[in-house]
């Protein structure tokens, strides 16, 4: 293992994250104060950091409430006059449910002269949570767990969430009508679709109850009876673009994976690598994406130029084992297996929010000697991969990346560095 390679991989991740921090990207999008009040609401892993930027810009003239993941709240319950509530992610909990009720109360009190500034980022779907009438939070938690374990994409998971919710899929904007709603979003979804970011609480929804039912059928998920009845009844579809109650709602994406990858590409170029961005919308099973990227890495190595393969998006894991580790860490384990100690190739994959799955790491790194070091510790890579235990594999190797919460989120960031022989 080369310490210079480790330093460069970590620097690529940090430069990508730094480019999409709220303090770097939010201020140019902040609107002028309205005639009436400015009420701030929001949800996501970056929402507290976004609220701090808003308070720094407007001083004490704004108030409201944002919901963020446990440990992402800047160590405070209040920023200026904006309350900060920490809640459960990726499984919603009572704290998020109660805070969402407060958010609805805040926006319903607003009138046509008021501005609602909605701050959204990745994680908002789980954090801004209120089950639709007739559905229990326990039932919604069960469906969320099943969808995550199934390998469903974030678009599919959020489609189901919208149709089990009283606030997602444009319903927050309906509650806010006739106030003006401006949403500023840090995108963590492939394609930056506003209706998918945090399940689109302030935007029109192109999906339907029928779509939600089809997704559950696709993954052979049998929901609790209350949810089945709710989806079958399909009484209140989420609003479409034609809904006049959305005419005062607008959304701006202030940061996305494109910006993060551009920053990493610039640093790689400065360090002597030709930067190749494979895309910012890569999806699929983590180990399958790793297999494809290993083949690409070998191809680029054969070309004889120092190259950095960079990519974003969100991979998934179909959980069949009992181990720990998220999609980025599993991607790296699968990549190490596919490369089989190939000289001149190292890599990193991390979730930009600092948390990969349910563990404390953002992801992991691999080097040409990864498998040799694993063998010396009696770690059998295929066994760990089969058990979905990438966290257990990389922990004794000390190749986990553990930055803590980054307070932003544009999803997965991957870099493979290739030096020819």
N, C-alpha and C positions, 0 to 999 in steps of 0.2 A: 504493500500500500504506500503510495506516494503522498506525503503531506501537502505538497503543492497542488496535487489534483484535488484533494479533499477541500483545501481552501478555496480553489476556484469553483468547485461545485456549490459549496455553501454560499459563495459570493454571488453566483448566478441566481440562486433562489432569493437571496436577500435583495438584490437589485430589482428583481421582478416584483417582489412584494412592496418595496419602497415606492415604486412608481405608481401604485394604486392605493396608497394610504389616503384616508379621507382628507388629511391636512394638505395633501398634494393636489387633489382633484375636485374638491367639493365647492370651494369658495366661488369660482367663476360662474357657477350655476345658481347661486342664491339670488332670489328675486328682490325687488324693492318692497319695502314694507307696504301693506295695504292701507286702505282708509280705516278699516276696523282692526281686529286683533290678528296676530299671527299665532296659530296653535300648531305645535310640533308633535307629531306622532310618528311611530316607526317601529320596525322590528328587523332583527338580523344580528349577525355576529359583529358587524361594524357599527351598529346603530348608536351605541354610546359614544364612540369616537366621532361619529358624524354629528351627534348632538353637541359635542364639545366645540366643533368647528362653527356650528350655527350660533351658539352662545357667544363665542369669541367675536363673531361678525355682527350680531344684532345687540349684544350686551343683554340687559335685563328686560328687554321689551318683548321677549317670547317666553312661552311656557308650554307645558304639555307632558307627554310620557312616551318613553321608548322601552322596548323589550329586547333584551339580549340574552345570550347563553350564559349559564353559570361560568364565572371566571372572566367574562369579557366586559364587565361593567365599569372599568377604570377604578375599581375600589371604592365606589361611592354610590349612594342611592339618589343623588340629586346633583344635576349640573345646572347652575343658575336656577331657573324656575322649571326646569324639565326633570321630572322624576325618571329614574332608571330602575327597571325591574329585571332581575335575572330569573330565567326560567329554563325548562327542560328542552334539550335538543340531543338527538334527532327525534326522540319520543316526546310528544307534548305532555305537560303536566298541569296541575291545578294552579300553580303560580302564573303560567302563561294564560290560562283560561280566565282567571280573575283579572289579570292586567288587560286582556283584550276587551273584557266588559267595560273597563274604565276608558279604554280608547274609544269605544263606540259611544259612550256617554259624552266624551269630549267633543267628538265631531258632530254629534246630533245637536249640540248646543250652539253650533256656529250658524251664522246667517250669511246673506249675500255679500256683505261688505267685508267678511272675514276671509283670511287665507289659511288653509290647512297645508302645512308643509310636511309631507310624508317621506320619511327616510327609510329606504329598504336596502337590504343586502342579503347575501346568502344565509340560510338558516331561518329566514323570516317565516317560511311555511309552517315550521314546527312551533315557532315562538308566538306568532300571532294566531292564536287558536281559540275557536269557540264552536263547538259542535252545533250543527243545525238542530232545530226543534225536534225533539223525539229521539235524539241520538245521545248516548252517554259518552263521556270522555274515555272511560275504560274501553268501550267498543272501538272508538277511533284509534286508541293506542294499539289495540290488537291488530287492526288492519294495517296501520303504519309499520309495525314490526314485520308483518308478513310480507308487505311490499318490499321493504328494505332487504329482507333475507332472500327474496325471489330473484334478485338481479334486475328488477325493473329500473328503467331510466328515470331521471328526475322529472322529465316531462310527464311520464306515465304516473309516477307517484303523485305529482301535483295535480294532475287531472282528477284523480280520485279524491284527493284532499279537498279540492274546490267544491265538489258536489256532496261533501259531508260537512260543510262549513256554513256558518252564518256571516262570515266576513270576507272570505277569499273570493276570487273570480269576479272582481268588480263590486262586491257587495259593501265594502267599506265606503267606496265613493257614493253609492246610493244612499247610505246612511248620512253622508256629509252634505248631500244636496240640500240647498242651492249654493253652498259656499264654494269658493274656488279651491281646487285641490291641485297642488303641484307636487309631483313625486320625483324625488332624486334617488336614483338606484345605482348601486354597485352590482354589476351583473356577475352571477356565478353559473349561468346556464349557457349551453352551446347555442350559438346563434343570437344570443342576447334578446330573446323573445320577451317583451315586457309582460305578456300574459303568464309567463312561467316563473319569472323572478319573484320569489316569495309567494308564489301562487297568485300573482296579479290582483291584489286586493283593491286596486284603484283603476284597473283597466278592463276593457271589454274582454269577454272570454269566448274563444272560438270553439271550446269543447262543450259536450253535453252529458246528460245523465247516461245516455246510451253508450257514449265513449267510456265513461267510468265503469259501467257494467262489463264492457268488452275487455277492459284491462284486467279486471279481477278474474274473468273467465280465462283469459290468455295465460295467466300464471296459476290457474287452478286454485284460486283462493276463495274459500267459502266464508263470507263475512258473517258476523253475528246477525241474528234475525231482525233486529231493529234497523240495521243498516240495509239489509236486503229489501225490507219493506220501503224504506226511504228512497232507495235508488229505483225501485220498480215503480213507485208512485210518481216520481219525477214532477212534483207539483210546482216547483219554482225554479225554472232554468236561470242560470247566471246571465247577466245582461250582455247583449251583443253591441256592436258598434253603433247600431241604429237607435239605441236607447237614449232619449233626450236628456235623461238625468246625468249622463256622462259628459255633456257638452262643456262643462266647466272644469274637467279633469284633464291634466296633461302630465307626461312623464318624460324625463331626460335621463339617459344613461351616462353617468359621470365617470365611470371606470369599468374596464372589462379586461379580459385575458389578452386582447390585442396589445394594449398598452404595456402589460407586464412582459409579454414575450418580446416586444420591441426593445425594452430596457435590457433584458437578458441578452438579446442578440447583439446589442451595441457593446456590452461588456465583453462578450465572447470574441467579437471582432477586434476589440482593443487588445485582447490577450493572444491574438494571432490565429484565431479559428475562423474559417468561413462559416457563417451562420446560415442554417437552413431551417426555416420555420415550416414544419409539417402541417400545421393548422391549429386553430384555436377551438375547434368544435369536435375533437376526437372523442368518440364514445365507443362502448363495447365492453365485453368481459376483459378484466385487467390482464389475465394471463394470455388471452388471444392477442390483445394489442401489443403486449411484450414480445410475443413470438414474431409478429410482423416487424416490430422495430428492431429486433435483433438481426433479422435478415437485411433490413435497410442499413444497419450499422456496418455489417460485413461488406455490403456493396460499396458503401462510401469509403471504407478503409482500402478497398482494392483500387480506388481511384487515386490514392497516393497523396491526398491533401488533408491537412488538419481541419476537421469539420466538427461543428456543434449542431446536433439535431435537436431542435426545440419544438415543444408541442404543448397545447393546452386542451381543455375540455373536461370531461368527467367519465372515467371508467367505472365499472360496477363489478361487484363480486356476488356470485350465487353461492350462498353459504351452505355448505354441506358438512363441514367439520365443526369442531368445538373450540378452535384456537382463537387468538386475537390478532387484530391487524386490519387496516382498511385497504381500500383499492390501490392506493399508491405504494404501500409497503408490499402488497401482494404482487403488484406489477414488477417491482424491483427484484423480488425473489424469483419470479418467473423469468425475468430478463437474465439474471445471473445463471440460471439453469440453461437457458437457450444459448448463451454466449460461451458457456463451458470454459471459462478462464481465458478467453481470447485476449491476447496481449494488445495493449494500446487502446482499450475501450473501457471507459468508466461512466457512471451515470448517477443521476439523482432524480427522484420523483417525490413531490410533496404537495399536500393540499395547502393552498395559499392562506387559509385561515389559521394554520398552525396545528390543526387537529385532523388526523386521518382516521376516520371511523370512530371507534369508541375509546381508543387508547390515548396516551399523552404525547404521542409523537405526530409530526407532520408528514413523515414518510421515512425514506431510507436512502442509502447510497450503496453502490457496488463498485468493485475494483477488479482488476484481473486476478488478484489473489483471494477473492472472496470465498470461492469454493474450497481452495486449499486450506484457508484458515478455519473454515467450517469443518472440514474433514479432521483437522487436528483436535477439534473439540467434540468429535463424534456427532456432529449435526448432519443429518441426512436431509438434503434440500427437498427431495420429492415427497418425503413423509410430511414435512412441515407444510408444503404447498397443498397436499391432499387434505390436510386438517385445517386449512385456512389459518395457519398459525405463523404468518410472516413476522409478526411482532416477536414471537418466541424465538424465531430463527436469528433475527438481526440483533436482539438484545445482547447476547453474550459476545457477539462480534463488535459491539460498540459502534455500529454503523447506522443506528437510528438518528434521525434529525429531530431534535426536541427544542424548538424555539419558544414554545408557549404561544398563547393567543397573539396573533399578529394585528388584530383589530381591523382587518379587511378580509375580502373573500372574492376571488375571481376564479375559484376552483383549482383543478389540478395543474401543476406546472412540472414539466419533465425536460431534462437535458441529458443528452448522451454525447460525451466528448470522445472524439476519435483521432488518434495520432497514428499515421502510417509507420510501418517498420522502417 
